Amino acid sequence: MGSSKTRPDIIPLLMKETHDHGFQPFHVRKSSTGYTFNRIWAAIKRETLLVLEEGIATPEEVDQIYKCVLNTPRGPCELMDIAGLDVILAVEEHYAKVRMGIPNAPRKYLREMIERGDLGVKSGNGFFKYST
């Protein structure tokens, strides 16, 4: 992401150099709370937590649907467990502070899990159980 002081030739140069070093660059075109993927991932996490909180599906069902539909090895519940539910809550709290209309129910659901000591992989329990 550039700024008003970034020379016009810098972003294309960095995109090319990054690609030439084996990475896939993505251009963030303006300042945002979270980069493009982070914003999309935040919506997926929030909706996942709402589905769970409302009793619409289990973590196993959510992850199975996600993996089948998107042909990916891990679902959102497992990914949140890996990151740590305390970390996920901190990110969600930040989004709620800076963006209008973020529902409270997903954060409440996470707080209840964290209060039980369910932090994900690092505690051995989250949406799933893990051997430590």
Backbone torsions as a table, in degrees:
resi	resn	phi	psi	omega
1	MET	NA	129.7	177.3
2	GLY	-94.0	-172.3	175.6
3	SER	-138.6	-177.1	179.3
4	SER	-64.6	-17.3	-179.5
5	LYS	-97.6	-1.5	-179.8
6	THR	-77.4	128.0	177.3
7	ARG	-62.5	143.9	-177.0
8	PRO	-59.3	-25.2	-177.5
9	ASP	-85.6	-10.1	-173.4
10	ILE	-72.3	-47.2	-177.0
11	ILE	-60.9	-50.5	177.3
12	PRO	-58.4	-38.4	178.3
13	LEU	-62.3	-47.9	-179.5
14	LEU	-65.5	-37.9	177.2
15	MET	-61.2	-44.6	179.7
16	LYS	-66.6	-47.9	-178.4
17	GLU	-61.9	-42.6	178.9
18	THR	-61.3	-46.3	178.7
19	HIS	-62.2	-42.4	-179.9
20	ASP	-63.1	-22.2	178.2
21	HIS	-94.1	13.5	173.5
22	GLY	88.9	12.0	179.1
23	PHE	-108.1	157.3	176.1
24	GLN	-102.1	103.2	-179.9
25	PRO	-80.1	151.5	174.1
26	PHE	-131.7	129.8	-176.5
27	HIS	-87.3	118.3	172.5
28	VAL	-89.6	115.3	-168.5
29	ARG	-83.4	-15.6	176.4
30	LYS	-159.9	163.4	-178.3
31	SER	-59.9	140.0	-176.1
32	SER	-154.6	152.7	171.2
33	THR	-77.2	97.5	-175.3
34	GLY	90.6	143.3	176.0
35	TYR	-73.4	175.9	-172.9
36	THR	-54.1	-54.5	-178.2
37	PHE	-63.5	-40.5	-179.1
38	ASN	-58.8	-39.1	178.9
39	ARG	-65.9	-44.2	179.1
40	ILE	-65.5	-44.2	179.2
41	TRP	-62.3	-37.4	178.7
42	ALA	-60.1	-41.4	179.2
43	ALA	-66.4	-40.8	178.2
44	ILE	-62.9	-46.4	178.7
45	LYS	-59.4	-48.2	-176.8
46	ARG	-61.3	-45.4	179.6
47	GLU	-67.3	-36.9	175.6
48	THR	-59.2	-48.0	-179.3
49	LEU	-63.8	-37.2	176.9
50	LEU	-66.1	-42.9	178.0
51	VAL	-59.2	-42.8	179.4
52	LEU	-68.6	-46.6	-177.7
53	GLU	-61.7	-36.3	-179.6
54	GLU	-82.1	-5.1	178.7
55	GLY	75.2	21.4	-178.1
56	ILE	-73.7	-35.1	-179.6
57	ALA	-154.1	163.8	176.0
58	THR	-90.6	164.4	175.0
59	PRO	-56.8	-38.9	179.0
60	GLU	-61.6	-44.6	-179.3
61	GLU	-66.4	-43.8	179.0
62	VAL	-58.5	-49.2	-177.8
63	ASP	-65.3	-39.2	179.3
64	GLN	-63.5	-43.9	177.8
65	ILE	-60.0	-49.8	-178.0
66	TYR	-58.7	-46.3	-178.3
67	LYS	-66.0	-40.8	-179.8
68	CYS	-68.0	-47.0	-175.7
69	VAL	-69.0	-42.5	-175.7
70	LEU	-98.4	0.3	179.2
71	ASN	50.9	53.9	-178.8
72	THR	-125.5	151.4	-174.0
73	PRO	-74.0	-20.6	-177.3
74	ARG	-132.3	146.9	177.2
75	GLY	-97.8	175.6	-176.2
76	PRO	-63.5	-34.2	179.7
77	CYS	-67.3	-45.8	177.8
78	GLU	-63.0	-42.0	179.5
79	LEU	-63.7	-39.2	176.7
80	MET	-66.4	-39.7	176.5
81	ASP	-59.5	-41.5	-179.7
82	ILE	-65.1	-43.9	-179.7
83	ALA	-67.8	-33.5	-176.1
84	GLY	106.5	124.5	-175.5
85	LEU	-67.0	-27.3	174.8
86	ASP	-67.4	-36.7	177.5
87	VAL	-68.6	-43.9	178.7
88	ILE	-59.5	-43.4	179.0
89	LEU	-62.5	-42.8	179.8
90	ALA	-60.2	-41.8	178.4
91	VAL	-65.1	-44.6	179.8
92	GLU	-63.5	-38.2	177.6
93	GLU	-62.8	-40.2	178.6
94	HIS	-63.1	-48.1	178.7
95	TYR	-58.1	-41.7	-178.4
96	ALA	-64.1	-31.5	179.6
97	LYS	-72.4	-37.0	-171.2
98	VAL	-102.6	-9.1	-178.4
99	ARG	-126.3	139.3	178.8
100	MET	-75.9	148.2	169.4
101	GLY	81.1	12.0	178.3
102	ILE	-77.9	121.6	-177.2
103	PRO	-67.6	150.7	-179.3
104	ASN	-82.6	-28.3	-173.5
105	ALA	-53.8	-42.7	178.7
106	PRO	-62.3	-38.6	179.6
107	ARG	-70.0	-38.5	177.2
108	LYS	-61.8	-44.3	179.1
109	TYR	-59.4	-45.7	178.2
110	LEU	-64.5	-42.6	179.7
111	ARG	-58.2	-42.1	179.4
112	GLU	-62.7	-41.5	177.9
113	MET	-63.7	-45.9	-177.8
114	ILE	-64.0	-40.1	178.3
115	GLU	-61.6	-29.0	176.1
116	ARG	-80.2	-5.4	-177.4
117	GLY	89.7	8.6	179.9
118	ASP	-87.3	99.5	-177.6
119	LEU	-108.5	-2.3	-176.4
120	GLY	104.5	-149.8	-176.1
121	VAL	-54.0	-42.5	-174.3
122	LYS	-64.3	-23.1	177.9
123	SER	-105.4	-7.7	-178.1
124	GLY	90.9	-11.8	178.7
125	ASN	-138.9	139.8	174.6
126	GLY	-158.9	-122.3	171.4
127	PHE	-72.2	-26.8	178.7
128	PHE	-128.7	167.8	176.6
129	LYS	-96.6	143.6	-178.5
130	TYR	-132.6	144.2	174.9
131	SER	-84.4	132.5	-177.7
132	THR	-102.5	NA	NA
